[in-house]
Amino acid sequence: MDDRSLAGELATAAGELLLDIRANSGLTGRALGDEGDRRSNDFLLARLATDRPDDAVLSEESTDDKARLISPRVWIVDPVDGTREYGAVDESGEGRRDWAVHVALWSSTGGGTLIAGAVALPALGITYVDDETPVAPTEGLADVPRGDAPRVVVSGSRPPAFSQAVADAIGGEVVQMGSAGAKAMAVVRGEADAYVHAGGQYEWDSAAPVAVAQAKGLWCSRIDGSPLVYNQDDTYLPDLVICRPELRDAIIAVTSSEPTPTSESR
């Protein structure tokens, strides 16, 4: 199985496991999130140990083995992206949809690049991989149908201070949503036109979403327009822009005027 197919299979299977845990464990809230994180992580690590035993792994839910820094291939995974959303219910009493599973592969060859990635949206029963297959505009992640104005999705808990300025720059509106993967896929799916973040993230929050978004032709960078680089000693990668390429200049003109977060600002 090639790397892209493996990433997609692992993200999908972990998502199915998480849905089963949510439906049958009897847990809710933080206890459900903790159980999901643990079991999804165990599953992903076991499969990667079997299917790619020579590769390193960086996971949010595991101790960071610095041997990855000299490994030519590193899987970067987030077993549950949006643990809070996974453990919560929406206003209708149903489980929330805006959470994800991330599986990405970073290669150090040629200075380093993402060579595979998959984002599963388990509650919607779909997984996106880093291929060039077009994604038809669709809805299901945002709480309300979109109108004619461009949408900028941001974190509901840590929206960047420049959120409204970005929306104004493209004549759009701000929409809050859950996990990083859900927000990124909202842009891939055409439910939104841009995703901006500056409230602090780590490599596992954005690696797989960026791999998928770039493959679909979207612009991805830090808020100052510089490239996103992975498998660093410090895994803090605090800010992100994913947008339709024609909106890049207008958005970066706003976001690049903001101080770029550093590890010291945590």
C-alpha positions in Angstrom: 0.0 0.0 0.0 1.4 3.4 -0.9 1.8 6.2 1.7 -1.3 8.2 0.6 -3.5 5.1 0.7 -2.2 4.2 4.1 -2.7 7.7 5.5 -6.3 7.6 4.3 -7.0 4.1 5.6 -5.5 4.9 9.0 -7.4 8.2 9.4 -10.7 6.5 8.3 -10.2 3.5 10.6 -9.3 5.6 13.6 -12.4 7.7 13.0 -14.6 4.7 12.9 -13.1 3.5 16.2 -13.8 6.9 17.7 -17.4 6.8 16.6 -17.8 3.4 18.2 -16.3 4.7 21.4 -18.6 7.7 21.4 -21.7 5.5 20.7 -21.0 2.7 23.1 -18.6 3.6 25.9 -21.2 5.5 28.0 -18.7 8.3 28.5 -19.2 12.0 27.9 -17.3 15.2 28.0 -13.6 15.1 29.0 -13.7 11.5 30.0 -14.9 10.6 26.5 -12.2 12.8 24.9 -9.5 11.2 27.0 -10.6 7.7 26.1 -10.9 8.6 22.4 -7.4 10.2 22.4 -5.8 7.1 24.1 -7.4 4.4 22.0 -7.1 6.2 18.7 -3.4 6.9 19.4 -2.8 3.2 20.4 -4.4 2.1 17.2 -2.4 4.5 15.0 0.9 3.7 16.6 0.3 -0.1 16.4 -0.6 0.1 12.7 2.3 2.3 11.8 4.7 0.0 13.7 3.4 -2.8 11.6 3.0 -1.1 8.2 5.9 1.3 8.4 8.3 -0.1 11.0 11.3 2.0 9.8 9.5 5.3 10.0 9.4 7.7 13.0 6.2 9.0 14.5 5.3 12.3 16.1 1.9 12.2 17.9 0.2 14.6 20.1 -0.6 11.8 22.5 2.8 10.3 22.8 6.2 11.2 24.3 8.3 13.0 21.7 11.1 10.7 20.6 13.8 13.1 19.3 15.2 10.3 17.1 12.6 11.6 14.6 14.9 14.6 13.9 17.3 12.3 12.1 14.7 10.1 10.5 14.1 10.5 6.7 10.4 9.9 7.2 8.2 11.0 10.1 4.5 10.4 10.5 2.8 13.3 12.2 -0.6 12.4 13.7 -3.3 13.8 15.8 -5.5 11.0 17.0 -8.4 13.3 17.8 -8.2 16.8 16.5 -10.8 18.7 18.5 -11.0 16.6 21.6 -13.4 19.0 23.2 -15.8 18.9 20.2 -15.6 15.1 20.0 -16.7 14.9 23.6 -19.5 17.4 23.3 -23.0 17.5 21.9 -24.6 20.3 19.8 -27.8 22.2 20.5 -29.9 19.4 19.1 -28.4 16.9 21.5 -26.4 15.2 18.8 -22.7 14.7 18.8 -20.8 17.5 17.2 -19.4 17.1 13.7 -16.5 19.5 13.7 -13.7 17.2 14.8 -11.2 15.2 12.9 -8.4 12.6 12.7 -5.0 13.7 11.1 -2.4 11.5 9.6 0.5 13.0 7.6 3.9 12.0 6.4 6.9 14.3 6.3 10.0 13.6 4.3 13.3 15.3 5.0 14.5 14.8 1.4 15.2 18.0 -0.5 14.9 20.2 2.6 11.7 18.7 3.8 8.2 18.4 2.5 4.8 16.8 3.3 4.5 13.7 1.0 1.2 12.3 2.2 -1.7 13.4 4.3 -5.3 12.5 5.2 -8.0 14.2 7.3 -11.0 12.2 8.4 -14.2 13.8 9.3 -15.7 10.8 11.0 -19.1 12.3 12.0 -19.6 13.1 8.3 -18.3 9.7 7.1 -15.7 11.2 4.8 -11.9 11.3 4.6 -9.9 13.7 2.4 -6.4 12.8 1.1 -3.7 14.8 -0.6 -4.6 14.1 -4.2 -5.8 16.4 -6.9 -9.4 15.0 -7.1 -11.7 18.0 -7.1 -14.0 18.4 -4.2 -17.5 19.6 -5.1 -18.9 22.4 -2.9 -20.8 20.9 -0.1 -22.1 21.7 3.4 -22.4 19.9 6.7 -19.6 21.3 8.9 -20.9 24.9 9.5 -24.0 25.3 11.7 -25.8 27.5 9.1 -25.8 27.5 5.3 -23.5 29.9 3.7 -24.7 33.0 1.8 -23.0 35.0 -0.9 -20.3 36.6 1.3 -16.9 34.9 1.6 -16.4 33.1 4.9 -13.4 33.2 7.2 -13.4 30.4 9.7 -11.7 30.9 13.0 -11.3 29.2 16.3 -14.3 29.5 18.6 -12.1 29.5 21.7 -9.1 31.4 20.4 -10.0 33.6 17.5 -7.2 35.8 16.3 -7.4 39.5 16.9 -7.3 40.2 13.2 -10.3 38.0 12.3 -12.7 40.8 11.5 -10.0 42.7 9.6 -9.3 39.7 7.4 -13.1 39.3 6.7 -13.4 43.0 5.9 -10.4 42.8 3.5 -12.2 40.2 1.4 -15.7 41.5 1.9 -16.7 38.5 4.0 -17.9 37.4 7.4 -16.3 35.5 10.3 -17.6 32.0 11.3 -16.4 30.1 14.3 -15.9 26.4 14.2 -14.2 23.6 16.1 -11.0 21.7 15.3 -8.2 22.8 13.0 -8.9 19.9 10.6 -12.6 20.8 10.4 -11.8 24.4 9.6 -9.3 23.5 7.0 -11.6 21.0 5.4 -14.4 23.6 5.4 -12.2 25.6 3.0 -11.5 22.4 0.9 -15.2 21.7 0.8 -16.1 25.2 -0.2 -18.0 25.9 3.0 -15.5 28.6 3.7 -13.0 30.6 1.7 -10.3 31.1 4.3 -9.1 29.8 7.6 -6.8 32.0 9.8 -5.3 31.2 13.1 -2.8 32.8 15.5 -3.8 31.5 18.9 -1.2 28.7 19.2 -1.0 25.3 17.5 1.5 22.4 17.2 2.7 20.5 14.1 0.1 17.8 14.4 -2.7 20.4 14.3 -1.9 21.5 10.8 0.4 18.9 9.0 -2.3 16.7 7.5 -4.8 19.6 6.8 -2.0 21.5 5.0 -1.0 18.4 2.9 -4.6 18.0 1.8 -5.3 21.7 1.2 -2.2 22.2 -0.8 -3.0 19.2 -3.0 -6.4 20.8 -3.7 -4.8 24.0 -4.9 -5.2 26.1 -1.8 -2.7 28.6 -0.4 -1.1 27.5 2.9 1.4 29.5 4.9 2.2 31.1 8.2 0.5 34.5 8.9 3.6 36.3 7.6 3.4 34.4 4.3 6.4 32.2 5.1 6.3 28.4 4.5 5.1 25.9 7.1 8.0 23.6 8.1 7.5 20.4 10.0 9.5 17.9 12.1 11.3 20.6 14.0 12.9 20.2 17.5 10.3 22.6 18.9 6.9 21.4 17.6 5.2 24.7 18.3 3.8 26.0 15.0 1.4 28.6 16.3 -0.2 30.3 13.3 -1.7 29.4 9.9 -3.5 30.7 6.8 -5.3 28.4 4.4 -7.3 30.2 1.7 -8.3 30.3 -1.9 -5.3 31.5 -3.8 -7.0 34.5 -5.2 -7.5 35.8 -1.7 -3.9 35.3 -0.5 -2.6 38.8 -1.1 -5.5 40.5 0.6 -5.3 38.2 3.6 -1.6 38.2 4.0 -1.5 42.0 3.8 -3.6 41.9 7.0 -2.1 39.0 8.9 1.6 39.8 8.1 1.2 43.1 10.0 0.6 41.2 13.2 3.5 40.0 15.4 4.4 36.4 14.5 3.9 34.2 17.6 7.0 32.4 18.9 7.6 29.6 21.4 8.5 32.3 24.0 5.0 33.7 23.7 3.3 30.5 24.9 
